[in-house]
Amino acid sequence: MIYDSSIRKSLDEYVKRRIREIPSEIRQSPPNVRQIWKCHDEEDFLYGYYVGKIEEGTLHFLLKATRASAGGFVDTFEIRGIIESYREQLKTSIRAGLSVK
């Protein structure tokens, strides 16, 4: 559990910042990601991709913030839940990136 409210607030800000960066990342990515990865739906693929990327970055962020080992204090399910709480913002950000591509 993340008990420290300042760390939780910082974590939320980190996730929001990463979501805001997604449209520009998508614009800079190679075209036709769906064809490269043989996906039927590019938006769903990118959603899973960015949830994973944000989760990875969040773990790194928490480890630096708490200076702790991953085994004791970081619950990956809690992190996934935090990221999923921004599901609509994440999807909107991905759509914005795909619309100009």
C-alpha positions, 0 to 999 in steps of 0.5 A: 500500500502507498500510505504516504499521501505526498508520494501518492499525489506525486505518483498521480501527477507522474501518471497524468504527465505521462498521459499528456505526453502520449499524443506526441509520442504516437506522432513520432512513432513509425506509422502502421504500428498495427501492421507491424505487431499484427494487431486488429485494433491499433487503439487497443494495442497502444492502450496496453502498450502505454499502460505497461510503459506507465506502470514500468515508469511508475515502479521506477518513480516509486523506487526512487521516491521511497528508496526502497526495494520492490519486494517490500513496499510496492504493490504492482496491482495497486499501481495498475489500479492507479493507472486504470483510474485514468483509463478515459484520459489515457484513451482520449490521449491515444485517440488524439495522437492517432487522429493527427497521425 
